[in-house]
C-alpha cells in the first residue's frame, strides 16, 4: 500500500476499514445522543401542537 503525498485517501480508508475524521465525529455524536437520550428534551415535552417536525424528534433550541 504505497501512496504519495498527493494521492486520494478514499480507497485506502476503504481497504483499512476506517472512517474519515468528519464521519468519526458524526458517529460519535450520534452514539452519544443514543446512549444519553435522557439528557435531551423532545419536541413533545416543549409543546403539544402538531408541526412539520414530529413530536418525537429532539428539541433544538434557537441560537443567536
Helices and strands as residue ranges (DSSP letters): H 10-16, H 21-35, G 37-39, H 43-46
